[in-house]
Amino acid sequence: MHLWFNRTFSSVYAAIGLIKQADVTNEFTITYSHPNPHAAAQRVADQFLLEPRDLRGEEYVDWCLQTCIDRKVDLFWPGHEARLIAEHKARFEAQGTRVMNVATPEVLRLLNDKAQFCAEVQLSDAFPAEYRVFTCVAEFDAAYAELKVRFPRLCVKPSISVYGLGFGILDDERNAAQLLIAGEQYKVGLQDFRRGLADMGECKPMLLMEYLEGPEYSVDCVGNAGVVVAAVPRKKSPLAGYGQTIECDPVIMQAVRELTRQFQLSGIYNVQFKETQGKPRLLEINARMSGGIAMACQAGPNLPYLAVKGFVDGFDKLEVPAIDQGIRVMEISVPITIASV
């Protein structure tokens, strides 16, 4: 069975390794592709394919389709251009390649837009933070006046972003220089931010939100057509070097089941929550593996292998190990040589 991962986030290194570790009968041959000839994940894949750098959109999809034909790919697990590839899923299946998509193209588009996602999500508990959308300083001022009287701390972030890029906690007492000198990460001076917005005139859609205090939970999941197969929640310590704790909070687990059902999620995805006043609140759904997928698998379920094996043989045939709750997990950096000059 030939499985192909195209370029994606760095967690693919751990995912391929986990699949190889569990695949004791060598059922799967794994190809990994990337435009970087030194991409680390090629060290654990069976085959490496150098991707062209200059292809975009439909041209990239066409290249992927031809690659599946040329290399006789049975399963395609897309990272780059996953939504666009999902739109062309029938083309891949017509020539014999099954595509592992987390959701429909419409849902993938929704999950990528935090404002639209929060507006559509339906939960019995663990509701998202309250927010307002703004694209100019006048809209920001109106939103700030409305939310500041109700919440002591507010934050901003782009409606569409990854890795938390563009996130900032608003500080109404200190300016940019004071925050920089104090080493305050993820904080931005309120008046500096307002002046910047005024100078820009308009900006891409941004969210002004209540800031959620407390620890963050990252839940790595395997689903099948709206049903949770396995979900491993990691509670992150606010202190560096303290690792993360596997903790199955019942409110979080119920929210994950509701979200999986509402958006008919499949394969591997990640749901993030943040606690405030002792209660978890939803942040977002990432339609991909998280960077901490390997830590989650320390709790028992080998999530990448379960996702692939269930997709191939049927999820009803899987044996899902129990979650080892209460353990503390962490990752360490290990240096490697990737090439000689």
Rosetta silent file (secondary structure, phi, psi, omega in degrees, C-alpha in Angstrom):
SEQUENCE: MHLWFNRTFSSVYAAIGLIKQADVTNEFTITYSHPNPHAAAQRVADQFLLEPRDLRGEEYVDWCLQTCIDRKVDLFWPGHEARLIAEHKARFEAQGTRVMNVATPEVLRLLNDKAQFCAEVQLSDAFPAEYRVFTCVAEFDAAYAELKVRFPRLCVKPSISVYGLGFGILDDERNAAQLLIAGEQYKVGLQDFRRGLADMGECKPMLLMEYLEGPEYSVDCVGNAGVVVAAVPRKKSPLAGYGQTIECDPVIMQAVRELTRQFQLSGIYNVQFKETQGKPRLLEINARMSGGIAMACQAGPNLPYLAVKGFVDGFDKLEVPAIDQGIRVMEISVPITIASV
SCORE:     score description
SCORE:     0.000 S_00000001
   1 L     0.000  118.595 -175.003    0.000    0.000    0.000 S_00000001
   2 E   -96.547  117.118 -179.172    1.667    3.223   -1.198 S_00000001
   3 E  -110.696  131.462 -178.864    1.041    6.251    1.050 S_00000001
   4 E  -120.668  127.194  167.773    2.155    9.748    0.026 S_00000001
   5 E  -104.784  120.803  171.697    2.598   12.815    2.237 S_00000001
   6 L   -85.023 -174.995 -176.041    3.214   15.991    0.264 S_00000001
   7 L   -56.875  139.101 -178.747    4.839   19.026    1.850 S_00000001
   8 L  -159.904 -163.447 -177.751    3.315   19.922    5.172 S_00000001
   9 L   -74.321  166.020 -173.044    4.209   21.019    8.690 S_00000001
  10 L   -63.898  -17.642  179.391    7.218   19.608   10.548 S_00000001
  11 L   -63.755  -12.501  179.009    5.050   17.197   12.562 S_00000001
  12 H   -62.749  -29.633  177.303    5.081   14.916    9.499 S_00000001
  13 H   -58.103  -50.119  179.438    8.487   13.659   10.661 S_00000001
  14 H   -66.039  -39.225 -177.001    6.927   12.250   13.835 S_00000001
  15 H   -63.153  -46.498  179.388    3.827   11.006   11.996 S_00000001
  16 H   -63.243  -42.956  178.379    5.778    8.966    9.459 S_00000001
  17 H   -60.709  -40.223  179.620    7.969    7.553   12.210 S_00000001
  18 H   -67.045  -39.663  177.851    4.922    6.541   14.261 S_00000001
  19 H   -65.035  -44.714  179.602    3.298    4.803   11.294 S_00000001
  20 H   -62.554  -37.407 -179.503    6.519    2.924   10.513 S_00000001
  21 H   -63.849  -40.015 -177.513    6.850    1.936   14.162 S_00000001
  22 H   -84.775  -20.034 -174.973    3.355    0.399   14.279 S_00000001
  23 L   -83.780   71.680 -173.637    3.472   -1.128   10.781 S_00000001
  24 L   -70.649  -20.294  179.140    5.183   -4.356   11.849 S_00000001
  25 L   -95.747    5.810 -179.449    4.066   -6.221    8.693 S_00000001
  26 L    54.987   44.451  179.604    5.446   -3.509    6.363 S_00000001
  27 L   -69.635  -32.462 -172.159    2.018   -2.963    4.825 S_00000001
  28 L  -109.762  132.887  166.422    2.768    0.654    3.919 S_00000001
  29 E  -103.609  126.087 -171.376    5.407    2.166    1.676 S_00000001
  30 E  -113.407  125.524  172.868    5.646    5.858    2.490 S_00000001
  31 E  -107.319  138.308  173.801    6.752    8.635    0.150 S_00000001
  32 E  -122.817  138.624  179.903    7.366   12.164    1.384 S_00000001
  33 E  -126.907  147.709 -179.986    7.773   15.153   -0.939 S_00000001
  34 E  -165.922  147.912  176.463    9.032   18.680   -0.359 S_00000001
  35 L   -71.801  -15.421  177.513   10.759   21.421   -2.403 S_00000001
  36 L   -86.281  114.675 -177.364   13.570   21.481    0.185 S_00000001
  37 L   -66.213  -12.447  179.628   16.071   18.763   -0.762 S_00000001
  38 L  -107.755   17.659 -179.218   17.173   18.602    2.885 S_00000001
  39 L   -54.167  130.087 -171.222   13.675   18.212    4.398 S_00000001
  40 H   -62.635  -34.369 -173.488   14.078   16.236    7.611 S_00000001
  41 H   -66.381  -14.909  177.088   11.138   13.865    7.087 S_00000001
  42 H   -65.814  -19.283  179.913   12.891   12.163    4.180 S_00000001
  43 H   -68.964  -25.120 -178.343   15.052   10.438    6.813 S_00000001
  44 L  -107.084  -15.556  178.584   12.091    8.370    8.023 S_00000001
  45 L   -78.094  159.801  175.962   10.172    7.924    4.745 S_00000001
  46 L   -76.271  -33.329 -178.941   10.840    5.033    2.382 S_00000001
  47 E  -138.153  149.747  176.570   11.077    7.355   -0.610 S_00000001
  48 E  -123.986  138.281 -179.800   11.656   11.075   -1.087 S_00000001
  49 E  -125.638  126.701  178.520   10.371   13.177   -3.973 S_00000001
  50 E   -82.147  121.134 -179.345   11.596   16.691   -4.680 S_00000001
  51 L   -83.278  147.124  172.110    8.637   18.974   -5.374 S_00000001
  52 L   -67.161  143.661 -175.950    8.789   21.795   -7.957 S_00000001
  53 L   -85.339  -22.679 -166.513    8.942   25.188   -6.279 S_00000001
  54 L   -98.855    6.915 -177.893    7.058   27.269   -8.822 S_00000001
  55 L   -90.376  138.032  179.593    3.668   25.511   -8.993 S_00000001
  56 L  -134.427  150.555  170.776    0.607   27.170   -7.487 S_00000001
  57 H    55.054 -127.182 -175.593   -3.081   26.340   -7.250 S_00000001
  58 H   -61.257  -34.098  178.293   -4.512   24.229  -10.060 S_00000001
  59 H   -64.011  -38.767  178.217   -1.064   23.605  -11.528 S_00000001
  60 H   -66.802  -40.873  177.530    0.061   22.100   -8.243 S_00000001
  61 H   -60.752  -43.196  178.059   -3.051   19.894   -8.113 S_00000001
  62 H   -60.636  -40.745  178.155   -2.335   18.682  -11.645 S_00000001
  63 H   -63.889  -41.678  178.446    1.225   17.835  -10.617 S_00000001
  64 H   -62.433  -43.117  179.935   -0.058   15.910   -7.598 S_00000001
  65 H   -62.127  -44.771  179.943   -2.491   13.967   -9.762 S_00000001
  66 H   -66.378  -35.599  177.445    0.215   13.033  -12.257 S_00000001
  67 H   -63.398  -41.600  177.852    2.538   12.046   -9.416 S_00000001
  68 H   -61.674  -38.300  178.253   -0.138    9.708   -8.034 S_00000001
  69 H   -68.762  -49.296 -175.414   -0.454    8.094  -11.473 S_00000001
  70 H   -64.463  -37.859 -174.413    3.287    7.814  -12.115 S_00000001
  71 L  -100.729    5.763  178.233    4.110    6.443   -8.661 S_00000001
  72 L    52.949   54.409 -179.511    0.963    4.319   -8.270 S_00000001
  73 L   -78.003  126.943  177.914   -0.061    6.056   -5.052 S_00000001
  74 L   -86.975  -42.055 -177.737   -2.887    4.279   -3.204 S_00000001
  75 E  -127.176  131.567  178.701   -3.398    6.828   -0.414 S_00000001
  76 E  -117.890  119.387  179.119   -2.683   10.553   -0.586 S_00000001
  77 E  -108.721   92.167 -172.712   -2.480   12.473    2.714 S_00000001
  78 L   -80.534  142.145  170.862   -2.295   16.115    1.568 S_00000001
  79 L  -112.244  -70.984  177.183   -0.886   18.966    3.608 S_00000001
  80 L   -63.462  132.631  179.192   -0.071   21.740    1.142 S_00000001
  81 L    59.664   33.841 -176.521   -3.149   22.865   -0.831 S_00000001
  82 H   -59.300  -40.054 -178.571   -5.319   20.400    1.128 S_00000001
  83 H   -67.477  -43.527 -179.377   -8.527   22.352    0.498 S_00000001
  84 H   -66.415  -38.227  177.120   -7.937   22.652   -3.242 S_00000001
  85 H   -64.586  -37.304  177.250   -7.002   18.979   -3.474 S_00000001
  86 H   -61.884  -34.253  178.192  -10.240   18.121   -1.652 S_00000001
  87 H   -65.905  -25.290 -178.691  -12.154   19.981   -4.362 S_00000001
  88 L  -106.677   19.985 -175.729  -10.566   17.649   -6.942 S_00000001
  89 H   -53.905  -39.525 -177.413  -10.935   14.485   -4.875 S_00000001
  90 H   -62.954  -33.130  178.693  -13.025   12.765   -7.559 S_00000001
  91 H   -65.298  -40.456  178.871  -10.202   13.161  -10.100 S_00000001
  92 H   -67.842  -44.495 -177.725   -7.786   11.338   -7.819 S_00000001
  93 H   -67.581  -29.584 -179.730  -10.248    8.584   -6.988 S_00000001
  94 H   -65.009  -27.093  179.426  -11.097    8.079  -10.672 S_00000001
  95 L  -106.669   13.192  168.764   -7.543    6.977  -11.348 S_00000001
  96 L   102.780    8.895  178.800   -7.222    4.845   -8.190 S_00000001
  97 L  -109.570  123.133  175.092   -5.891    7.156   -5.450 S_00000001
  98 E   -87.861  139.037 -176.503   -7.905    7.687   -2.282 S_00000001
  99 E  -109.994  129.770 -179.650   -7.463   11.091   -0.628 S_00000001
 100 L   -92.594   94.716  178.273   -7.456   11.493    3.151 S_00000001
 101 L  -103.016  143.598  176.893   -9.301   14.778    3.779 S_00000001
 102 L   -71.351  -34.409 -176.348  -10.272   16.080    7.199 S_00000001
 103 L  -160.780 -179.598  177.148  -13.490   17.623    5.868 S_00000001
 104 L   -69.828  160.142  178.104  -15.259   18.917    2.785 S_00000001
 105 H   -56.031  -36.105 -179.485  -13.729   21.905    0.950 S_00000001
 106 H   -65.491  -42.808  179.476  -16.490   24.142    2.358 S_00000001
 107 H   -69.470  -40.042  177.921  -15.733   23.104    5.947 S_00000001
 108 H   -60.247  -39.174  177.468  -11.970   23.436    5.424 S_00000001
 109 H   -64.903  -40.676 -179.844  -12.544   26.995    4.197 S_00000001
 110 H   -65.456  -45.515 -178.133  -14.693   27.710    7.259 S_00000001
 111 H   -62.938  -25.196 -178.596  -12.175   26.281    9.742 S_00000001
 112 L   -79.575  -14.859 -178.599   -9.500   28.524    8.253 S_00000001
 113 L  -111.882  104.436 -171.954  -11.498   31.681    9.009 S_00000001
 114 H   -62.835  -35.629 -179.894  -11.735   32.172   12.770 S_00000001
 115 H   -66.296  -49.288  179.594  -14.498   34.778   12.594 S_00000001
 116 H   -65.162  -39.509  179.263  -16.793   32.675   10.426 S_00000001
 117 H   -60.469  -49.458 -179.214  -15.958   29.551   12.394 S_00000001
 118 H   -62.673  -31.491  179.703  -16.844   31.115   15.744 S_00000001
 119 H   -71.201  -27.719 -174.892  -20.093   32.435   14.262 S_00000001
 120 H   -98.952  -19.813 -172.752  -21.152   28.952   13.103 S_00000001
 121 L   -64.976  142.696  179.998  -19.919   26.708   15.906 S_00000001
 122 L  -125.652  115.596 -178.478  -22.583   25.045   18.072 S_00000001
 123 L  -136.192  148.822  175.344  -21.609   23.819   21.537 S_00000001
 124 L   -83.188  -17.470  179.078  -23.438   22.947   24.735 S_00000001
 125 L  -160.047 -178.184  178.039  -20.465   24.251   26.745 S_00000001
 126 L    55.971   43.271 -175.789  -16.863   25.482   26.283 S_00000001
 127 L   -64.133  151.849  176.333  -18.043   28.384   24.094 S_00000001
 128 L   -62.971  160.912  175.132  -15.515   30.449   22.103 S_00000001
 129 L   -61.066  148.735  176.272  -14.309   33.762   23.466 S_00000001
 130 L   -72.093  142.969 -172.501  -16.538   36.712   22.736 S_00000001
 131 E  -149.542  164.764  169.734  -15.204   38.735   19.816 S_00000001
 132 E  -137.318  146.609  179.226  -15.830   41.522   17.320 S_00000001
 133 E   -95.606  139.028  175.855  -14.432   41.837   13.785 S_00000001
 134 E  -140.484  151.582  177.447  -12.716   45.042   12.672 S_00000001
 135 L  -132.393    5.621  178.443  -10.951   46.224    9.509 S_00000001
 136 L  -158.414  170.660 -174.756  -10.211   49.865   10.421 S_00000001
 137 H   -67.073  -33.261  179.244   -9.566   52.032   13.448 S_00000001
 138 H   -65.163  -43.122  178.279  -13.195   53.232   13.699 S_00000001
 139 H   -66.777  -37.060  177.710  -14.475   49.648   13.871 S_00000001
 140 H   -63.133  -46.161 -178.623  -11.747   48.805   16.380 S_00000001
 141 H   -60.499  -42.526  179.533  -12.679   51.740   18.617 S_00000001
 142 H   -64.423  -42.547  179.828  -16.355   50.769   18.604 S_00000001
 143 H   -67.117  -40.480 -179.792  -15.536   47.152   19.409 S_00000001
 144 H   -63.840  -43.537  179.831  -13.069   48.152   22.136 S_00000001
 145 H   -62.085  -34.791 -178.225  -15.596   50.453   23.805 S_00000001
 146 H   -75.113  -41.941 -173.289  -18.161   47.637   23.822 S_00000001
 147 H   -87.456  -29.503 -174.164  -15.934   44.829   25.113 S_00000001
 148 H   -64.977  -31.091  179.745  -13.627   46.678   27.513 S_00000001
 149 L   -71.432  -14.613 -177.164  -16.437   47.444   29.964 S_00000001
 150 L  -108.063  -25.303 -176.117  -17.111   43.691   30.247 S_00000001
 151 L  -129.568  132.853 -175.570  -13.668   42.111   30.111 S_00000001
 152 L   -68.689  -29.906 -179.110  -10.533   43.307   31.930 S_00000001
 153 L  -131.341  138.472  179.262   -8.117   42.198   29.209 S_00000001
 154 E  -123.765  157.387  178.475   -8.560   42.106   25.456 S_00000001
 155 E  -138.501  166.036  178.238   -6.455   40.669   22.658 S_00000001
 156 E  -128.804  150.608  172.168   -6.277   40.850   18.876 S_00000001
 157 E  -161.328  154.906  179.010   -5.494   38.290   16.188 S_00000001
 158 E   -67.203  149.653  176.256   -6.072   37.899   12.438 S_00000001
 159 L   -67.015  -31.827  177.613   -9.180   36.072   11.337 S_00000001
 160 L  -123.428  117.055 -178.345   -6.965   33.936    9.067 S_00000001
 161 L  -168.322  167.267  173.762   -3.563   32.912   10.404 S_00000001
 162 L  -133.427  162.629  176.450   -1.421   29.973   11.574 S_00000001
 163 L    60.874   14.575 -177.197    1.020   29.417   14.425 S_00000001
 164 L    73.776   14.791  179.164   -0.565   32.259   16.392 S_00000001
 165 L   -64.529  134.039  179.378    1.009   34.810   14.040 S_00000001
 166 L    89.527   -0.275  179.844   -0.465   38.266   14.561 S_00000001
 167 L   -80.877  138.387  176.076   -1.733   37.534   18.088 S_00000001
 168 E  -154.781  140.569  175.208   -1.251   40.232   20.695 S_00000001
 169 E   -90.992  127.249 -176.120   -2.574   41.112   24.158 S_00000001
 170 E   -76.393  129.480  178.530   -3.484   44.795   24.331 S_00000001
 171 E  -114.511  114.307 -175.675   -1.669   46.796   27.019 S_00000001
 172 L   -91.436    9.816 -179.832   -3.326   50.157   27.694 S_00000001
 173 L  -115.497  -31.910 -174.288   -0.539   51.443   29.992 S_00000001
 174 L  -114.356  152.311  178.425    2.763   50.795   28.184 S_00000001
 175 L   -95.337 -178.826 -175.161    4.026   51.679   24.714 S_00000001
 176 H   -60.912  -41.350 -178.814    5.965   49.521   22.239 S_00000001
 177 H   -64.932  -43.913  179.953    9.388   50.557   23.590 S_00000001
 178 H   -63.373  -40.102  179.287    8.440   49.812   27.191 S_00000001
 179 H   -67.743  -39.953  179.338    7.040   46.412   26.250 S_00000001
 180 H   -64.084  -47.216 -178.572   10.099   45.553   24.181 S_00000001
 181 H   -65.053  -34.675  178.743   12.529   46.558   26.931 S_00000001
 182 H   -76.717   -8.887  179.874   10.479   44.626   29.497 S_00000001
 183 L    70.730   29.640 -178.047   10.649   41.527   27.282 S_00000001
 184 L   -82.358  103.327 -179.367    6.872   41.172   27.213 S_00000001
 185 L   -77.065  143.637  176.675    6.119   38.606   24.518 S_00000001
 186 L    64.747   22.814  175.563    2.767   38.732   22.691 S_00000001
 187 E  -118.189  145.787 -178.825    1.862   42.160   24.100 S_00000001
 188 E  -137.730  136.807  179.469    1.180   45.297   22.078 S_00000001
 189 E   -67.070  132.635 -176.807    0.617   48.852   23.254 S_00000001
 190 H   -58.737  -50.584 -176.354   -2.991   49.948   22.765 S_00000001
 191 H   -68.723  -35.184  174.926   -2.219   53.463   21.529 S_00000001
 192 H   -62.032  -42.358 -179.358    0.582   52.217   19.264 S_00000001
 193 H   -64.230  -43.477 -179.991   -1.820   49.706   17.768 S_00000001
 194 H   -62.352  -43.973 -179.801   -4.509   52.366   17.213 S_00000001
 195 H   -62.925  -40.462  178.079   -2.051   54.712   15.514 S_00000001
 196 H   -62.537  -42.278  177.401   -0.888   51.924   13.256 S_00000001
 197 H   -61.877  -43.734 -179.222   -4.464   51.096   12.274 S_00000001
 198 H   -62.613  -39.882  179.335   -5.197   54.754   11.530 S_00000001
 199 H   -66.133  -35.052 -178.242   -2.096   55.007    9.335 S_00000001
 200 H   -73.097  -30.769 -175.692   -3.095   51.877    7.399 S_00000001
 201 L    84.503  -67.862  175.416   -6.627   53.041    6.687 S_00000001
 202 L  -131.561  153.866  177.249   -7.884   49.489    6.205 S_00000001
 203 L  -137.151  168.228  175.143   -6.500   46.108    7.254 S_00000001
 204 L   -63.536  157.383 -177.818   -7.376   42.470    6.699 S_00000001
 205 L   -55.103  126.816  179.196  -10.184   41.221    8.998 S_00000001
 206 E  -121.895  158.027  177.029   -8.984   41.107   12.585 S_00000001
 207 E  -111.909  132.677  165.933  -10.641   39.929   15.780 S_00000001
 208 E  -102.171  123.050 -170.184  -10.829   41.865   19.028 S_00000001
 209 E  -133.925  156.449  167.802  -11.512   39.262   21.712 S_00000001
 210 E   -64.803  137.378  179.229  -11.773   38.761   25.434 S_00000001
 211 L   -84.646  127.421 -178.668   -8.433   37.410   26.614 S_00000001
 212 L   -92.167  116.096  176.813   -8.735   33.951   28.141 S_00000001
 213 L   -79.158  163.703  172.370   -6.538   33.465   31.181 S_00000001
 214 L   100.278  176.440 -175.020   -5.346   30.057   32.276 S_00000001
 215 L   -70.861  157.385  179.422   -3.754   26.970   30.735 S_00000001
 216 E  -103.284  144.856  174.446   -4.232   25.822   27.151 S_00000001
 217 E  -114.796  135.898  174.904   -5.428   22.393   26.042 S_00000001
 218 E  -121.251  119.321 -174.095   -4.468   20.859   22.712 S_00000001
 219 E  -111.154  113.858  177.904   -6.547   17.830   21.712 S_00000001
 220 E   -90.982  126.839 -168.823   -5.188   15.559   18.990 S_00000001
 221 E  -128.147  151.375  164.446   -8.017   13.598   17.383 S_00000001
 222 E  -120.625  128.446 -179.856   -8.801   10.849   14.920 S_00000001
 223 E  -127.875  164.589  176.461  -12.318   10.940   13.508 S_00000001
 224 E  -140.422  103.077  176.092  -14.413    9.047   11.012 S_00000001
 225 L    50.200   46.534  174.962  -17.253   10.863    9.243 S_00000001
 226 L    93.754    2.715  179.418  -18.279   12.853   12.306 S_00000001
 227 E  -117.585  131.658  178.490  -17.510   10.250   14.983 S_00000001
 228 E   -74.495  124.714  176.145  -14.529   10.516   17.329 S_00000001
 229 E   -92.096  -42.060  177.075  -12.334    7.411   17.144 S_00000001
 230 E  -155.324  144.357  177.608   -9.662    8.659   19.555 S_00000001
 231 E  -147.232  124.547 -177.095   -8.920   11.983   21.242 S_00000001
 232 E  -120.059  108.931 -179.541   -5.915   12.749   23.454 S_00000001
 233 E   -88.570  133.405  175.726   -5.955   16.086   25.335 S_00000001
 234 E  -112.488  121.426  176.527   -2.669   17.679   26.406 S_00000001
 235 E   -92.842  119.103 -174.341   -2.781   20.357   29.122 S_00000001
 236 E   -85.767  135.176  175.951    0.136   22.722   28.594 S_00000001
 237 L   -79.167  139.943  176.661    2.119   24.048   31.519 S_00000001
 238 L   -72.858  -10.552 -177.704    2.691   27.830   31.535 S_00000001
 239 L  -101.067  128.398 -179.395    6.223   27.180   32.777 S_00000001
 240 L   -62.471  137.506  177.217    8.922   26.254   30.274 S_00000001
 241 L    87.504   -0.856 -178.839   10.428   22.803   30.769 S_00000001
 242 L   -94.491   -3.728  177.308    7.493   21.421   32.767 S_00000001
 243 L    73.429 -162.453 -178.334    6.026   19.479   29.852 S_00000001
 244 E  -133.442  149.135 -176.640    2.350   18.768   29.249 S_00000001
 245 E  -109.501  134.386  175.254   -0.137   16.594   31.120 S_00000001
 246 E   -78.582  111.802 -172.811   -2.545   14.123   29.525 S_00000001
 247 L  -140.899  111.976 -175.860   -5.840   15.186   31.078 S_00000001
 248 L   -90.535   77.749  176.429   -9.277   14.145   29.767 S_00000001
 249 L   -63.991  127.605 -175.994  -11.478   16.974   30.994 S_00000001
 250 H   -62.447  -33.847  178.342  -15.123   15.838   30.467 S_00000001
 251 H   -66.332  -41.417  178.687  -16.265   19.241   29.172 S_00000001
 252 H   -66.490  -44.111 -178.953  -13.475   19.248   26.591 S_00000001
 253 H   -63.158  -38.681  177.374  -14.120   15.665   25.525 S_00000001
 254 H   -67.160  -40.443  178.595  -17.824   16.417   25.040 S_00000001
 255 H   -62.951  -40.045  178.716  -17.014   19.557   23.043 S_00000001
 256 H   -62.408  -41.622  178.084  -14.680   17.561   20.779 S_00000001
 257 H   -63.444  -42.196 -179.718  -17.460   15.041   20.098 S_00000001
 258 H   -66.026  -42.337  179.869  -19.930   17.836   19.286 S_00000001
 259 H   -66.484  -41.192  178.890  -17.485   19.632   16.976 S_00000001
 260 H   -61.218  -41.119  179.581  -16.556   16.413   15.194 S_00000001
 261 H   -70.380  -44.945 -176.532  -20.223   15.688   14.586 S_00000001
 262 H   -61.580  -42.154 -174.766  -21.161   19.229   13.530 S_00000001
 263 H  -101.521    5.991  176.114  -18.369   19.543   10.960 S_00000001
 264 L    51.064   55.005 -175.746  -18.273   15.838    9.986 S_00000001
 265 L   -81.221  147.792  178.330  -14.539   15.609   10.625 S_00000001
 266 L  -139.363  166.936  178.283  -12.386   12.653    9.585 S_00000001
 267 E    69.159 -148.881 -178.810   -8.720   11.691    9.745 S_00000001
 268 E  -102.250  133.603  176.154   -6.397   13.623   12.060 S_00000001
 269 E  -149.809  170.698 -174.746   -7.220   17.093   13.340 S_00000001
 270 E  -134.027  134.471  179.198   -6.476   19.188   16.412 S_00000001
 271 E  -119.336  132.028 -176.732   -8.832   21.168   18.650 S_00000001
 272 E  -114.684  140.033  178.731   -7.542   23.868   20.974 S_00000001
 273 E  -132.034  159.431  172.316   -9.094   25.221   24.160 S_00000001
 274 E  -137.056  139.137 -176.609   -8.040   27.699   26.818 S_00000001
 275 E   -87.601  141.621  172.209   -9.217   27.741   30.390 S_00000001
 276 E  -148.173  134.016 -176.575  -10.591   30.834   32.073 S_00000001
 277 L    51.819   38.538  175.130  -12.182   31.091   35.516 S_00000001
 278 L    79.721    4.901 -178.685  -11.829   27.319   35.825 S_00000001
 279 E  -125.640  137.588  177.399  -13.737   26.504   32.613 S_00000001
 280 E   -74.456  144.471  177.091  -12.387   25.506   29.183 S_00000001
 281 E  -130.430  143.203 -177.992  -13.298   27.665   26.191 S_00000001
 282 E   -71.577  137.034  171.893  -12.863   26.786   22.539 S_00000001
 283 E  -102.283  -60.487 -176.373  -10.118   28.504   20.534 S_00000001
 284 E  -167.691  168.282  170.055  -10.048   26.776   17.132 S_00000001
 285 E  -113.815  127.989  173.599   -9.930   23.602   15.086 S_00000001
 286 E  -102.075  122.041 -177.035   -6.816   22.896   13.034 S_00000001
 287 L   -83.980   53.826 -177.275   -7.553   20.596   10.088 S_00000001
 288 L  -167.000  172.806  172.533   -4.137   18.969   10.350 S_00000001
 289 L   -68.596  144.570  176.276   -1.767   17.247   12.726 S_00000001
 290 L   -85.075  166.260  176.597   -0.491   19.440   15.526 S_00000001
 291 L   -66.701  -19.953 -178.267    3.159   19.997   16.305 S_00000001
 292 L  -100.544   20.413 -175.694    2.683   17.974   19.502 S_00000001
 293 H   -57.416  -37.550 -178.719    1.223   14.850   17.872 S_00000001
 294 H   -66.889  -35.688  177.354    4.125   12.677   19.073 S_00000001
 295 H   -65.021  -41.231  179.149    3.575   13.760   22.683 S_00000001
 296 H   -60.170  -38.811 -176.902   -0.093   12.809   22.445 S_00000001
 297 H   -70.300  -15.327  173.927    0.841    9.345   21.199 S_00000001
 298 L   -64.275  -19.321 -178.348    2.880    8.762   24.367 S_00000001
 299 L   -81.572   -3.788  177.242   -0.498    8.330   26.078 S_00000001
 300 L   134.288  -68.107 -178.039   -1.258    5.098   24.190 S_00000001
 301 L   -68.096  128.121  174.644   -3.125    5.569   20.884 S_00000001
 302 L   -86.575   91.035 -167.877   -0.826    5.823   17.855 S_00000001
 303 H   -62.670  -46.100  178.786   -2.978    8.439   16.145 S_00000001
 304 H   -60.950  -40.714 -179.877   -1.341    8.609   12.674 S_00000001
 305 H   -67.950  -41.203  177.824   -1.372    4.816   12.360 S_00000001
 306 H   -60.690  -40.401 -179.326   -4.986    4.591   13.556 S_00000001
 307 H   -63.513  -44.719 -178.784   -5.997    7.220   10.985 S_00000001
 308 H   -71.867  -48.240 -176.605   -4.339    5.369    8.093 S_00000001
 309 H   -63.822  -40.517  177.641   -5.273    1.852    9.171 S_00000001
 310 H   -66.087  -38.026  178.580   -8.880    2.822    9.818 S_00000001
 311 H   -63.964  -36.807 -177.503   -9.112    4.560    6.458 S_00000001
 312 H   -80.173  -49.312 -170.609   -7.809    1.428    4.688 S_00000001
 313 H  -102.719  -11.192 -175.850   -9.490   -1.402    6.604 S_00000001
 314 L   105.911  130.434 -175.839  -12.448    0.312    8.277 S_00000001
 315 H   -69.983  -21.482  178.470  -12.547    2.070   11.630 S_00000001
 316 H   -68.940  -14.600 -179.274  -14.839   -0.586   13.101 S_00000001
 317 H   -96.158   -2.459 -177.796  -11.912   -3.027   12.985 S_00000001
 318 L   -76.531  145.354  167.608   -9.528   -0.859   14.978 S_00000001
 319 L  -107.170  110.191 -175.760   -8.386   -1.635   18.486 S_00000001
 320 L   -98.245  116.749  179.978   -7.883    1.735   20.148 S_00000001
 321 L   -62.010  151.457  175.222   -5.699    1.602   23.295 S_00000001
 322 L   -66.597  152.125  179.742   -6.939    3.269   26.452 S_00000001
 323 L   -83.517  129.578  179.453   -5.522    6.715   27.212 S_00000001
 324 L   -83.863   87.852 -176.115   -2.929    6.782   29.980 S_00000001
 325 L   -71.939  150.021  173.982   -4.276    9.769   31.865 S_00000001
 326 L    90.218  -10.455  179.121   -2.171   11.790   34.245 S_00000001
 327 L   -75.572  152.827  176.551    1.206   11.206   32.606 S_00000001
 328 E  -106.736  131.116 -175.869    3.445   14.167   31.889 S_00000001
 329 E  -124.956  158.071  175.312    5.021   14.324   28.438 S_00000001
 330 L  -160.785  167.768  176.090    7.517   16.559   26.686 S_00000001
 331 L  -115.035  148.961  175.214    9.755   16.761   23.626 S_00000001
 332 L  -124.423  149.299  178.864   13.526   17.226   23.513 S_00000001
 333 L   -85.280  135.829  178.801   15.657   18.523   20.661 S_00000001
 334 L  -126.098  123.597 -179.508   18.188   16.140   19.137 S_00000001
 335 L   -74.263  143.889  176.834   20.854   17.410   16.696 S_00000001
 336 L  -137.969  158.504  171.539   21.326   15.561   13.398 S_00000001
 337 L   -96.616  124.152 -176.412   23.496   15.929   10.305 S_00000001
 338 L  -100.074  -20.073  179.742   21.324   16.382    7.203 S_00000001
 339 L  -169.198  159.666  172.993   23.993   16.651    4.516 S_00000001
 340 L  -105.058  145.443 -177.268   27.707   17.071    3.884 S_00000001
 341 L   -77.318    0.000    0.000   28.987   20.121    2.017 S_00000001
